[in-house]
């Protein structure tokens, strides 16, 4: 097959590599335009663009796909299939109709649960026991197309968003690699999604990272895990931002106001929550590196401190 690949972030890279390693020809890669990144705000290429350039694949970076000129380029390429993995742009009907076998999307959830931009983090936040990846035939709706193949995996009790992201990226690449020949020969049967089980994974916002200590320790721990490595759960310590990279819920009731540091030791320091306690294990102040909570408590006074106070 002649395949066009569309993707942008690191999650898309294993899937593109799987295509490059296959017997099929990647005739073009579409990725979002280069954008400022990092503290220096230097213009950066997407991870997908870097891999495509290393493989000498033509790269296209339109700001959108609705223009006649952009769609004419895709038509000239005469693709048999378009594979989309976390591209970040909507494919209009004019593009969906071009490939002979249509467009397929690799999505990081067990659809129809967690359609949308942040399925990995939303699954952790909700306390889901499992997730997975799905390959679907694309249509005009957002992640609503019929399912071609899925693979499931458990979510570890202490698994972070970044770790689950990497696992699902590899799982998705394997699913795609194993599905390519079946796609070529029409051997996959598309199954409609069950709308009754649909849920929406809205895009993450930095404002969600602020911890409300009146929440339960279990819910706060899920937030810490889900938002590692972005946007990173945070609270206030003596008027300064304190980012929390690792934490574990404890069932004991503190009998103290939510946010109060109630003990510290070699494992870290415990903070009272609306229900239970949270053991902070790895934290970070602005301009400093992340350190163990035990080291932090040795260097900073914690007795009587109530986190979250401005």
Order of alpha helices (4+ residues) and beta strands (2+ residues): beta-alpha-beta-beta-beta-alpha-beta-alpha-beta-alpha-beta-beta-alpha-beta-beta-alpha-beta-alpha-beta-beta-beta-beta-beta-beta-alpha
